[in-house]
Amino acid sequence: MVVAKAKVGARTIPNHVVVDGSNLATEGRSTPSLTQLNEAVLAFMQEFPKTQVTVVVDASFGHRIDKKEASEFSEAIANGELVTPPAGAVGRGDGFVLMIADKVNATIVSNDSYQEFHDQYTWLFDIGRLIGGKPVPHVGWVFVDRLPVRVKSESSPQRGVPNKTAPIPRPIPRPAARSTGRAAERPSARPAPRPTTRPPTRPIPRPPSRQLPRPTATRANASPSAVNTVEQYEAFVAKFPVGTKVKGVVESFASHGAYVRIGEVAGYLPIRLMAAPAPRTPREHVKIGEPLSLVVSDFTQSRRSIEVSLLAVAKAAPEAAPRRRAKSPRLLPRSRLKNRAKKPTG
């Protein structure tokens, strides 16, 4: 399994991450906080502005947060900014996070090691598939690459190393055989007769196989309207370079951004390019169906993504035409120079 990533300097930047929202919202706390989760996601998007973000929380997340954040949580779910697993999902929130990351080859942002899923998702131990985050006082959120922690059972010793805590089994003593002839003639001392026919066997019922439910496509994960064809993308790039003004209409909300329709193509308006300072959520600044005057800010060829902005963007400098070298004066051949020198002047 190959994960699409970009490398800038010594830091590897993933193209798509799945944020374990319940884990980051509870980091350093006994109960989850929607405000802390929002700060963590905004800090990650500022550090990785070109990474697509999908935020997943547990089904019980809305019942464990502060009552003052309940209305904001409901609006975030309705607008697709947060995703919850379906009711009765196997593995609950952790299993749903891993299923989404496995489906789209994404990186997971979490401090959990997902120990019960190590055998099912072996790619968790690949470098770059897990990123941890912690809030540091007077610094802010810091994100680092990490590997999941394996937990070794105390009752299972390593190979070749005896377990000193395990009791040593002792052999069970057998009763000594009597030498009397009467004991040998008893029925209990005689060998049991061998059966001539096999006993009837009953088929052992097998438990029904449980298949993990596949996650449904959501606006926060994959938007069908946000995928441009190769022809549409190449035609738009050739006609509208970076810095060009275009007209668009808000089509749907995404995780910390919004999709806009620009003619026949789809563009992405991230929250960091809506206003300065950036709003907390995209719905605070734009509305679905609202026409906007946008500026083309960037292109991502691997995803055929068109990024637009409501802020001013510097236009791409046109390539300078190659300078022509000045022609040096052509010198006359030596023979003509000699003839011109011998010619008498009148």
N, C-alpha and C positions, 0 to 999 in steps of 0.2 A: 504494500500500500504506500503510495507516494503522496506526500502532502505538499501542495503548492505553497511556496514561501518565497519571499524576497529577502535578500541579504544586503544590509546597509552597514558598511564597516565591519565590526565584529559582532553585530547584533542581528539575529534572524527575526524577520518580521512576518508573522503569519498572515495569510489572506483572509482567513475566517476563523473566529473564535466563538466558543460556546461558554458563556459565563455561568458558573454555578452560583446563582444569585443568593440562594439560601445560605451557602457557605460564607460568602463575602459579607452578607448582611449580619451574620452572627459572629464575625471575627472580633475577638476581644470582648464579647458581650454575652449575656445569658439569654437574651431574647433578640430576635432579628429587628433590624431598623431599615425601613425603606429609604430614609435620608442617607444613611451610610452606604447602602447599595448604589444609590444614584451618584454619590460622590466618587465611589470606586470606579464606576463605569465611565464617568466623565473624565477622570484622571487617566484611565486606560486609553480612551479615544484621543486625548491630547497627546499622549506619548506615541500612539500608533494611529495616526489620522486616516490612513488608507485601509485599515483592517475592518472588515464587516463583522458586526457584533450581534450575537443572539443571546438574550438573557433568559434563563430558565429558573423558576422558583418552584418549591414544593406546593402541593395542593392545599396544605394547611398554612401556607405562608400568610394569607390574608387574615387568619384568625389569631395569629401569634404576634403581629405587629401592633403598634400603638393605635388606639381607636381614632386618634386625630389623623392618621395616615390611611384610614380605610377608604375614604372617598378617592384619594389620589391613586391608591392601588387599583380600585375598580376601573378608573379611567385608563390607567396604563394597560390593563388587561383588555379593555374594549378596543383600544387603539393599536393593539399588537406590539406594544413596547415590552411587555413581559409575557412569557409563555409558561403555562402550567401543564403537567402531564394529564392525560385523560383519566377518568375515574377508574379505579381498579387496576392501574398499570402495574405490571410485575417489576419489582425493583424500585417503585415509586420515583422520586425526583432524581436520585442518582442514576438509576437505570435509564431514565429518559434523556438525561444529559449525555450519557455515553452513547446511546442509540443515535442521537442527532449528530454528534461528533464523528461517529463511525460512518454515517451515511454520506456526509459532505466532506469527509477527510479534514476535519477542523481540529484546532488546538483547544484544550480545555483550560479555563482560568479558574482555579480552585486550590484550596489548601488541603483538600481531602485526598486520600490515597486509594479509595475505592477497592479495599482489600478483597471484598467478596466477589469482585468482577475480574480479578487478575487472570484467571484461567480463560475467561471468555473473551477479553479484550487485551491480547498480549501487546498491542501497539502502545499501551500506556507506558511501557518501559523504553520506548524510542525517544531519542533526544529531540526536544522541541515540541512534544505533544502535550506537555503539562506546564502551566505557568502559575506560580503562586503570587499572592499579593498581601501586603500588610500596611496599615497606616502607621507612619513614623511621626512622632511629635516634632513640630516645627519644620517638617520636611514634606509631608503628604504621603500619598500612596506610592509604594515602591513595588515593582513587579520584577520577578526573577524566574528563570527557568529552573525546574525542579524535576525530580524523579519520585515515583510513589515509593512508600516505605513498606517493605515486606515484614510481616510479623511471623516469627518462628514459635511454634508451640513448644512448651517446656516438656511435655510428655513424649515428644518425638525427637530422639537424639540424632545427631549428625551421623553420617555414614562413617564407620570405622571407629567411632568414639562411644564407649559404653556409657550408659546412663547410670550414674551412681545412686540417683534417688529412686530408681525403680527397684522393687523387691525382687530378690533372686528366687526363682521357682525351685521348690524342693520336690524330689521324686516321691510319689505316693507309694508307701510300702505295700507289697502284695502279701497276702497270707501264705504261710508255708504249707506246702502240700503234705498231707498225712500219708504215712507209709503203710497204714492198715489196708487190708484188702477190701473191707466193707466200705470205706470211703470211696474207693475207686469204683465200686459197684453202684453207688448212689446215682440217681438220675441227674442230679445237678453237676456231677463230675463228668458225665458223658458228653461228647461233642453234640451240638445241636444238629438235627437233620437238615440237609441242604434242600431248598425248595426246587421243585422240578419246573414250575411255571412262574412267570414274572407277575408280580402284583399289578393290578390295574392302576394306571397313572391318570391324574387329572391335569388338564392344562392350567398352568399358572396364569392368572389374569394379569395383564400388563397395564400399568397406569397410563392414562392418556397423555400423549406428549404435549407439553406446554410450549407454545410458540409465542415469542415476545411480540407484542403488537407493534406495528410499524407506525412511526409518528406521522401525523397528517401535516401537510404543508401549510404553513402559516405565513402571514405577511412579514413576520419578523425573521422567518427562516429563509423562505424562497418565494419571491413574488413573480408569478408568470408574466405580469405586465412589465417587469423590470429587466427582462432579457431581450437584448437586441440581436438581430441577425447580423451576419458578417457584412452583407450588402448595406444594410441600414447604418451600421457603425462606421464603415469605411467612407460612405458618402457623407455622413455628418462630419467626420474628422476633416475631410478634404474641404468642405464648404465653410465650417465654423471652427477656426483655430482657437487656441486659448486666448481669452480676453474679448471674444466676440459677444455682443449682446443678443439675447434670444428671448422669446416669449414662451411661457409654460403655464400649465395648470396643475395644481396639486391633485394627485390621484389617490394616494394612500399614505398612511404613516408606516414607518419602519422603526427598528431599534435605534433610537437617538438620531432620527432623520426622517425624510419624507421623499417619496417617489413623485416625480413630476412628469407630465406628458408634454413633450416638445414636438409638435407635429406628429410624425409617425414613430419617433423614437422615445425611449424612456430615459430619464435622467435622475440622478440621486442628489438630493440637497441635504448635506449633513448639518447637524445642529450647530457645529462650530462655525459654519459659514452663513448662518442666518442673521446674526447680529453680534455686536461687540459691546458688552460681554455676551457670551452665548446664553440663550434661555435654558431653563431647567429641562423642559420637554418641548418637542416640536409643535405640539398643539397650542402652546402658549403664544406662538408667533405667527403660525399660518393655519389655514382651515382648508378642509377638503373642498375642491371645486373653485378655489380662489385663484384668479389669474395673477401671475407674477412676472416682473421684469428681471431676468436672470442674466448672469455672465458665466460663460464657459470657463471653468477653473482648471480642470485636469481630465486626463483620459487614462484608463487602465485596460490595455489591450488584451490581457489574459482573460478578463471577465467581460470584455466589450462594454465596460461601464463608462458612463459619461457623468462627470461630476460638475455641478453648477453651484453658483453662489449668489447670494443677495448683496454681498459686499463687493467693493471694487477689486478687480484683479488686474495685475500688470499684464499687458499684451506681450506675446512672444516676439522677440526681436527678429526681424527678417534677416535671412542669411545675406551677408555682404557679397556682392558680385566680385569675382576675381579681377584684380587690377591687371591691366595690360602693360607690358613693358614697352617703354618708348623705343621707337626704332632708331638705331644708331645710324648716322650718315654713312652712306656707302662710299668707300674710297675707290678712286680710279686705279686701274692697273698701273704697274710701274712703267710699262712700255709707253702708255699714253702720257704719263707724267714727264718722261724724258723728251718725247716729241713736243710737248707743250713748252718745255724749258728751252729747246733749240729754236723754236719758231721766233723769228725776229719781230719785234714790235714796231709798228709803223709810226 
